[in-house]
Amino acid sequence: MRIADGVAMLELPMKVMGFDTVIHPTLVWDDADVVLIDAGLPDSVPFLTEAMAELGVPVQRISRVVLTHQDMDHIGGLTGLLQAVGHPVEVIAHAEEAPYIQGDKPLLRMGSGAPPAMLANLSEEARSEAMKMMAAARHRDPITVDTLAHDGDVLPWCGGITVAHTPGHTPGHICLYLNQSKVLVCGDELEVLEGSLTGPRPGLSADEPLAYRSISTLTRYDVDTAVCYHGGVWDDDTNGHINELARKGAPMTTTQPAPPRTPALVATAFGALQPGAERHWTSIRYADGMMTDALAKHLLGLQQYGMTDLAEVLEVFAQLPDGTEESWITGWTAMAERLQHRAETAERAGKLVTASTAYLRASTYWRTSVMYFSDAGDPRMVAHSRASAHSYQRYLELSGYPGEYVEIPYEDSFLPGHFYTSPVAEEKAPVLVITPGRDTWAEDTRWIYDGAIRRGIHALVYDGPGQGFALRTGGLTFRPDWENVLGPVIDYAVARPEVDPSRVGLFGVSFGGFLSMRAAATEKRAKVCITDPGSINWGGSISGRLRMLADLPDDQVPLQMKNMIADYAWKHGVPNTIPAVIAALAEYDNSAIAPQVSAKTLVIDGTEEMTPGEARKLYDLLTCPKDYLIFDAATTAQTHSQMGSYATATELLFDWLDERL
């Protein structure tokens, strides 16, 4: 919508907080410059490009982007936009806002510290959208702010653009006054709502009283037209309405927390956050890649079980020169070889305790070396897998830990696994069947099987098709009909003499949580099931990210994403192309069968889960006896499948399980 000569309000359809709405970036241009004010959400780029084309201004002409503030619906589309433009673009923001935009500080409303009360007050659809925006905020690419703006600065483009600092909604929120056209670009300081010009929407500002006081700053401008990011254009006695809002100040209203939506909600928080806490441990990154950083936190979480050591893990990460798979496998191989040599030397000398502990860590590092490595034809893939298996077996034999290697009959092959016998179990005791995730292996679920056997529950953990040893040494790739995988595993478990066949529990971690739910729909021998995290459409959540890459030239696809695509193709047994991977993932959707689950089910969620909102959707779809448990920042276990916080996860999850199995 053209507002003045060289000024247009863009209208981008969007779903925000559960509602279909429209957001309104502003475009300002002349023969020399094209300035975009705010960049929309991560998926706004196609809409923005189309809107600019309709104005006759190609997106490639953008020379500068001014960001009014840090919220994701204003900055989320910037990375994709810069790729579409294809040349350097100057990014401008207020000096107080730049640290949040650049990632030096967590985003105030969409980072890991977003208050649970904020989510509790939303509808289920809005909660899902909010959590998706939180995930996008945490995993967004870094943004560099090139120019720091201050109140009263005049940006010398398109006839002059004056900066008005209006703190409150966020510390560095700004409005922009276009000197030639007398247009005020308001960001979130003003809103057009139900036919009225209003101040900041209640409940959404970091400092609401300050946000309302900042309206007085706008009274110093002669404004013909206001462009509100939410609500659009206001041109009816604009100066008079702004003066009246400034005079009235903040509305005298309060917002009360909504009551719990369901009595089956187990918990939303287990304690209070430190007052004023903005940063949490999850903001510390050990690697640039999301996958490698998650693996670092997983490995550090295994320290308490003797499977890793802090200094050894950090030493490898300190020595990684780049994000390539080759540097990864080389770094972890060196550490694994060092530990294996120590173990073998100690064993020859009769120092069996030292040998067993060194073998255990060597086994972990051998596995880790091929966790982020997708070259299936490289001989190191099989060699390192076998080295890990050998070291783990030596650990079991020397340490006396109650684990036994088993081969579970499966079609014309077998599934490798371990049966862990609880030393405190009754003569006939329950068994917990553990399905690991897509990237880690059966042995990496130590926090689960160790928690089980300490509580009188036997544990059977296995590598299924597409996982761990079954993939790397057996050549078995993922299949969506996991009931045909889990069925033989349960057959084996209930045939063991120490197992009570009436007390079988399922525990699925990460992708294993999705697979376990699929199997539980038809496998009625399970008494209870824990899905960690809950997910209805695992394939769809991944495919959505891949589709964003499908149209990019190959040289613009980040290396880590190429590695991820190759990894998915290998594990699912399809060609290494984005369309082939998307087609394979389409089969991983439990929407139709989830209501068939009859076992008592615990659906796990986290405020920093990678697929926010999915767990709650699954919980709502289930018709069986069910509970829902969300880990928030107060628990320190808010990450995907509680990576890095396994002690807390074990305590809380097994307290639930112990009473039901």
MINU-197799 format. One line per field, with one value per residue (C-alpha): residue number from 1; residue in one letter; x, y, z. Coordinates in steps of 0.25 Angstrom, whole numbers. Layout:
BEGIN
num <- c(NUM;...)
residuo <- c(a;...)
xx <- c(X;...)
yy <- c(Y;...)
zz <- c(Z;...)
//
This chain:
BEGIN
num <- c(1;2;3;4;5;6;7;8;9;10;11;12;13;14;15;16;17;18;19;20;21;22;23;24;25;26;27;28;29;30;31;32;33;34;35;36;37;38;39;40;41;42;43;44;45;46;47;48;49;50;51;52;53;54;55;56;57;58;59;60;61;62;63;64;65;66;67;68;69;70;71;72;73;74;75;76;77;78;79;80;81;82;83;84;85;86;87;88;89;90;91;92;93;94;95;96;97;98;99;100;101;102;103;104;105;106;107;108;109;110;111;112;113;114;115;116;117;118;119;120;121;122;123;124;125;126;127;128;129;130;131;132;133;134;135;136;137;138;139;140;141;142;143;144;145;146;147;148;149;150;151;152;153;154;155;156;157;158;159;160;161;162;163;164;165;166;167;168;169;170;171;172;173;174;175;176;177;178;179;180;181;182;183;184;185;186;187;188;189;190;191;192;193;194;195;196;197;198;199;200;201;202;203;204;205;206;207;208;209;210;211;212;213;214;215;216;217;218;219;220;221;222;223;224;225;226;227;228;229;230;231;232;233;234;235;236;237;238;239;240;241;242;243;244;245;246;247;248;249;250;251;252;253;254;255;256;257;258;259;260;261;262;263;264;265;266;267;268;269;270;271;272;273;274;275;276;277;278;279;280;281;282;283;284;285;286;287;288;289;290;291;292;293;294;295;296;297;298;299;300;301;302;303;304;305;306;307;308;309;310;311;312;313;314;315;316;317;318;319;320;321;322;323;324;325;326;327;328;329;330;331;332;333;334;335;336;337;338;339;340;341;342;343;344;345;346;347;348;349;350;351;352;353;354;355;356;357;358;359;360;361;362;363;364;365;366;367;368;369;370;371;372;373;374;375;376;377;378;379;380;381;382;383;384;385;386;387;388;389;390;391;392;393;394;395;396;397;398;399;400;401;402;403;404;405;406;407;408;409;410;411;412;413;414;415;416;417;418;419;420;421;422;423;424;425;426;427;428;429;430;431;432;433;434;435;436;437;438;439;440;441;442;443;444;445;446;447;448;449;450;451;452;453;454;455;456;457;458;459;460;461;462;463;464;465;466;467;468;469;470;471;472;473;474;475;476;477;478;479;480;481;482;483;484;485;486;487;488;489;490;491;492;493;494;495;496;497;498;499;500;501;502;503;504;505;506;507;508;509;510;511;512;513;514;515;516;517;518;519;520;521;522;523;524;525;526;527;528;529;530;531;532;533;534;535;536;537;538;539;540;541;542;543;544;545;546;547;548;549;550;551;552;553;554;555;556;557;558;559;560;561;562;563;564;565;566;567;568;569;570;571;572;573;574;575;576;577;578;579;580;581;582;583;584;585;586;587;588;589;590;591;592;593;594;595;596;597;598;599;600;601;602;603;604;605;606;607;608;609;610;611;612;613;614;615;616;617;618;619;620;621;622;623;624;625;626;627;628;629;630;631;632;633;634;635;636;637;638;639;640;641;642;643;644;645;646;647;648;649;650;651;652;653;654;655;656;657;658;659;660;661)
residuo <- c(m;r;i;a;d;g;v;a;m;l;e;l;p;m;k;v;m;g;f;d;t;v;i;h;p;t;l;v;w;d;d;a;d;v;v;l;i;d;a;g;l;p;d;s;v;p;f;l;t;e;a;m;a;e;l;g;v;p;v;q;r;i;s;r;v;v;l;t;h;q;d;m;d;h;i;g;g;l;t;g;l;l;q;a;v;g;h;p;v;e;v;i;a;h;a;e;e;a;p;y;i;q;g;d;k;p;l;l;r;m;g;s;g;a;p;p;a;m;l;a;n;l;s;e;e;a;r;s;e;a;m;k;m;m;a;a;a;r;h;r;d;p;i;t;v;d;t;l;a;h;d;g;d;v;l;p;w;c;g;g;i;t;v;a;h;t;p;g;h;t;p;g;h;i;c;l;y;l;n;q;s;k;v;l;v;c;g;d;e;l;e;v;l;e;g;s;l;t;g;p;r;p;g;l;s;a;d;e;p;l;a;y;r;s;i;s;t;l;t;r;y;d;v;d;t;a;v;c;y;h;g;g;v;w;d;d;d;t;n;g;h;i;n;e;l;a;r;k;g;a;p;m;t;t;t;q;p;a;p;p;r;t;p;a;l;v;a;t;a;f;g;a;l;q;p;g;a;e;r;h;w;t;s;i;r;y;a;d;g;m;m;t;d;a;l;a;k;h;l;l;g;l;q;q;y;g;m;t;d;l;a;e;v;l;e;v;f;a;q;l;p;d;g;t;e;e;s;w;i;t;g;w;t;a;m;a;e;r;l;q;h;r;a;e;t;a;e;r;a;g;k;l;v;t;a;s;t;a;y;l;r;a;s;t;y;w;r;t;s;v;m;y;f;s;d;a;g;d;p;r;m;v;a;h;s;r;a;s;a;h;s;y;q;r;y;l;e;l;s;g;y;p;g;e;y;v;e;i;p;y;e;d;s;f;l;p;g;h;f;y;t;s;p;v;a;e;e;k;a;p;v;l;v;i;t;p;g;r;d;t;w;a;e;d;t;r;w;i;y;d;g;a;i;r;r;g;i;h;a;l;v;y;d;g;p;g;q;g;f;a;l;r;t;g;g;l;t;f;r;p;d;w;e;n;v;l;g;p;v;i;d;y;a;v;a;r;p;e;v;d;p;s;r;v;g;l;f;g;v;s;f;g;g;f;l;s;m;r;a;a;a;t;e;k;r;a;k;v;c;i;t;d;p;g;s;i;n;w;g;g;s;i;s;g;r;l;r;m;l;a;d;l;p;d;d;q;v;p;l;q;m;k;n;m;i;a;d;y;a;w;k;h;g;v;p;n;t;i;p;a;v;i;a;a;l;a;e;y;d;n;s;a;i;a;p;q;v;s;a;k;t;l;v;i;d;g;t;e;e;m;t;p;g;e;a;r;k;l;y;d;l;l;t;c;p;k;d;y;l;i;f;d;a;a;t;t;a;q;t;h;s;q;m;g;s;y;a;t;a;t;e;l;l;f;d;w;l;d;e;r;l)
xx <- c(0;6;5;14;24;34;27;19;14;16;4;10;0;5;1;5;2;-9;-16;-16;-12;-4;9;14;28;31;38;45;52;57;67;79;74;64;62;53;48;47;48;37;37;47;37;33;43;35;23;32;39;25;20;32;31;17;22;33;44;52;57;71;71;70;82;79;70;66;61;51;54;58;45;45;34;43;56;54;53;66;76;67;65;80;82;71;77;91;100;104;93;95;87;83;78;78;90;83;76;88;93;80;79;93;92;101;88;76;64;55;42;46;58;60;56;42;33;24;12;13;11;0;-9;-9;-18;-12;-11;-4;5;10;13;20;28;32;36;45;52;54;60;70;74;75;87;96;92;102;97;106;101;97;86;82;70;70;79;75;79;83;74;61;60;64;59;59;61;52;56;44;48;39;34;49;60;65;51;51;41;45;40;41;44;39;25;22;20;23;27;23;28;21;20;6;-5;-18;-27;-42;-43;-35;-21;-15;-2;6;-2;-3;5;15;25;38;34;20;19;32;26;14;23;31;18;21;34;25;18;30;27;17;11;1;1;5;9;7;14;1;-11;-6;-9;-15;-17;-29;-24;-11;-5;-17;-18;-4;-5;-17;-10;2;-7;-15;-3;-3;-17;-21;-22;-16;-14;-17;-11;-20;-24;-18;-25;-26;-24;-15;-4;7;15;20;31;38;43;45;55;66;59;63;69;71;82;82;92;87;92;106;110;122;121;115;106;93;96;110;106;95;105;115;104;100;114;116;103;109;120;113;113;128;125;132;141;139;154;154;141;145;159;154;144;156;164;153;158;145;131;135;131;146;151;140;144;159;158;150;158;170;164;158;171;178;168;168;183;182;172;180;192;185;179;192;197;186;180;166;159;167;165;150;148;157;150;137;141;148;135;128;138;139;124;124;134;124;111;114;119;111;121;115;126;138;144;145;130;130;144;141;127;134;144;133;126;139;143;129;129;143;137;125;134;144;135;124;113;101;100;99;101;89;85;70;64;59;54;66;76;77;77;89;86;88;80;82;78;74;82;71;59;49;49;39;41;37;45;47;49;57;58;69;68;73;87;91;93;87;98;96;83;91;83;71;75;84;72;63;72;74;59;57;53;61;65;66;72;74;79;68;68;75;82;95;101;89;92;107;110;97;93;79;72;60;46;33;25;33;23;30;43;38;29;41;49;37;36;51;48;36;43;54;51;54;43;29;22;10;19;26;29;33;43;46;56;57;53;51;40;32;35;31;18;16;18;10;-3;-3;6;-3;7;12;6;12;19;28;31;42;38;24;23;11;18;33;35;27;35;48;43;38;53;58;48;53;67;61;61;75;87;96;107;97;93;101;111;105;91;98;103;90;83;94;92;77;78;88;80;67;73;69;77;85;75;65;53;57;59;46;38;44;40;26;23;27;13;6;-7;-16;-11;-8;-23;-21;-10;-16;-4;-3;6;14;17;30;32;42;42;54;50;53;39;31;17;17;17;4;-2;1;-4;-18;-19;-17;-29;-22;-19;-9;0;8;21;28;42;45;57;55;58;70;65;58;66;63;61;68;82;92;82;81;81;68;61;64;59;46;43;45;37;25;29;32;18;12;21)
yy <- c(0;13;24;35;37;26;21;8;0;-15;-25;-39;-49;-57;-66;-60;-65;-74;-64;-61;-47;-37;-30;-17;-14;-1;1;15;18;28;27;25;16;6;5;-6;-4;-18;-31;-40;-54;-65;-70;-55;-54;-59;-50;-38;-41;-42;-29;-21;-26;-21;-8;-9;-9;-22;-28;-28;-12;-12;-5;-3;-10;-2;-11;-4;-15;-29;-37;-49;-44;-32;-38;-53;-51;-43;-55;-60;-46;-44;-57;-52;-39;-45;-33;-26;-19;-9;-12;-1;-2;5;4;-2;-12;-17;-27;-35;-35;-39;-51;-45;-45;-54;-48;-43;-49;-61;-66;-78;-69;-66;-68;-80;-71;-64;-78;-82;-70;-74;-83;-97;-91;-79;-86;-95;-82;-75;-88;-88;-74;-77;-88;-80;-69;-79;-85;-73;-69;-58;-44;-33;-19;-10;4;8;18;28;37;49;43;47;35;42;34;37;51;48;38;43;33;34;25;19;9;1;-10;-13;-5;0;1;12;19;25;39;41;56;58;51;53;38;32;17;12;-2;-7;6;9;-1;0;-9;-10;4;11;16;10;9;-3;-16;-19;-31;-31;-20;-22;-10;-6;7;12;8;17;28;27;31;46;45;44;57;65;61;67;54;52;37;26;12;2;-11;-18;-11;-3;11;22;36;42;54;46;57;59;44;43;54;48;35;42;49;37;28;13;7;3;-12;-24;-38;-50;-64;-73;-86;-99;-104;-119;-126;-136;-126;-131;-119;-106;-102;-108;-96;-81;-75;-65;-51;-44;-56;-54;-64;-79;-89;-93;-80;-85;-91;-101;-101;-93;-104;-108;-123;-122;-113;-122;-134;-126;-124;-139;-143;-134;-139;-153;-150;-154;-168;-169;-169;-156;-146;-131;-128;-138;-134;-119;-122;-129;-117;-107;-115;-115;-106;-105;-110;-121;-136;-140;-131;-137;-151;-148;-141;-151;-163;-157;-156;-170;-176;-169;-175;-189;-190;-186;-196;-207;-204;-204;-217;-224;-218;-224;-210;-214;-203;-193;-202;-202;-187;-184;-194;-188;-174;-180;-186;-173;-166;-176;-175;-160;-160;-165;-158;-146;-154;-158;-164;-178;-184;-179;-191;-184;-184;-199;-200;-189;-195;-209;-202;-196;-209;-216;-205;-205;-221;-220;-210;-219;-231;-223;-214;-224;-214;-223;-222;-234;-232;-239;-241;-240;-248;-239;-243;-250;-243;-238;-225;-222;-218;-220;-226;-219;-228;-220;-224;-220;-226;-236;-250;-246;-231;-221;-218;-204;-205;-193;-188;-178;-166;-163;-159;-165;-180;-190;-189;-174;-176;-179;-169;-177;-191;-188;-181;-193;-204;-195;-196;-210;-210;-218;-210;-215;-205;-207;-201;-202;-200;-187;-186;-189;-202;-207;-197;-196;-211;-217;-208;-207;-193;-187;-191;-184;-197;-198;-208;-218;-214;-213;-225;-235;-227;-229;-244;-245;-237;-245;-258;-255;-263;-250;-242;-240;-240;-232;-220;-216;-201;-193;-181;-174;-163;-152;-159;-172;-165;-163;-178;-183;-176;-182;-196;-194;-192;-206;-213;-215;-222;-209;-205;-191;-182;-170;-161;-151;-142;-144;-142;-145;-142;-144;-144;-132;-124;-127;-126;-112;-107;-115;-109;-95;-100;-107;-94;-89;-91;-101;-92;-84;-97;-97;-108;-113;-114;-122;-131;-133;-136;-146;-152;-153;-159;-170;-174;-175;-182;-172;-163;-151;-141;-132;-137;-151;-148;-140;-152;-162;-153;-152;-166;-162;-156;-162;-153;-164;-175;-168;-169;-184;-184;-191;-191;-181;-170;-159;-148;-140;-126;-115;-100;-101;-113;-113;-115;-106;-109;-123;-130;-123;-126;-141;-140;-134;-145;-157;-163;-173;-170;-159;-149;-137;-132;-119;-116;-101;-93;-94;-109;-107;-119;-110;-115;-126;-139;-132;-133;-128;-130;-145;-145;-136;-144;-157;-153;-147;-157;-169;-164;-164;-178;-184;-182;-188;-200)
zz <- c(0;-5;6;0;-12;-9;4;4;15;12;16;19;23;35;47;60;74;68;60;45;44;36;39;33;30;23;10;7;-6;-16;-28;-19;-7;-3;12;18;33;39;33;37;42;37;26;22;11;-1;3;5;-9;-16;-9;-13;-28;-28;-25;-36;-26;-27;-14;-19;-18;-3;2;17;27;40;51;61;72;75;74;65;56;53;51;48;33;32;30;18;13;12;5;-5;-7;-11;-7;6;13;24;37;47;61;74;82;94;85;77;87;87;72;70;80;91;100;99;93;105;101;92;98;108;119;114;126;127;131;118;111;121;118;103;95;91;77;81;91;79;71;83;85;71;71;83;76;64;74;80;67;58;51;56;52;51;54;45;50;64;65;76;79;70;59;45;36;23;13;5;10;24;34;49;60;72;84;90;101;109;100;99;104;90;83;73;64;50;46;31;29;15;16;31;32;46;46;60;61;73;81;75;69;62;69;66;59;69;71;84;91;93;95;110;115;104;108;116;124;121;129;122;108;111;116;103;95;99;91;78;81;77;62;52;48;36;36;46;41;52;50;56;51;39;35;44;37;45;53;56;64;73;76;79;89;96;97;104;113;118;120;123;125;139;137;142;135;144;140;134;141;137;124;129;142;136;134;143;144;137;147;159;165;164;154;160;160;147;141;126;123;125;124;110;104;106;93;90;75;64;59;66;65;70;81;85;85;94;104;103;106;117;123;123;133;145;140;137;122;119;126;126;121;111;104;105;100;87;84;87;76;65;54;47;45;36;38;36;47;56;54;54;68;75;69;75;89;88;84;96;105;99;100;115;117;110;117;131;128;124;138;145;149;146;152;143;131;133;134;123;114;117;113;100;96;97;89;78;77;77;66;56;61;53;41;29;19;20;11;19;26;39;40;43;50;60;63;66;74;82;84;88;99;105;106;113;122;126;128;137;145;148;143;141;126;116;101;94;79;77;66;55;42;35;44;58;66;75;90;104;115;129;141;153;165;174;167;171;166;155;152;142;129;122;107;103;89;86;77;63;66;79;81;91;101;101;109;122;130;127;129;141;147;144;150;163;165;163;148;138;125;111;101;86;73;63;48;45;59;65;62;54;44;43;44;40;29;34;31;37;35;39;43;56;62;54;60;75;74;73;84;94;90;94;107;112;109;120;133;142;135;139;125;131;134;121;120;107;108;95;94;83;70;78;86;73;68;82;81;67;72;84;76;72;83;94;103;108;122;121;111;112;100;101;95;90;75;65;52;53;38;35;46;39;25;27;30;18;8;12;6;-7;-15;-11;-20;-15;-12;-2;6;19;20;33;26;14;25;31;18;15;29;27;13;18;31;23;11;0;-10;-4;-9;-2;-10;-7;8;9;2;12;24;20;25;39;44;55;54;50;60;72;78;77;88;101;110;121;115;119;109;111;107;109;107;98;90;76;71;81;83;77;90;95;81;84;98;93;82;91;97;107;121;120;127;122;128;123;127;128;131;146;145;136;128;117;106;95;103;115;109;119;131;132;147;148;137;143;157;152;141;149;161;151;145;159;163;150;146)
//
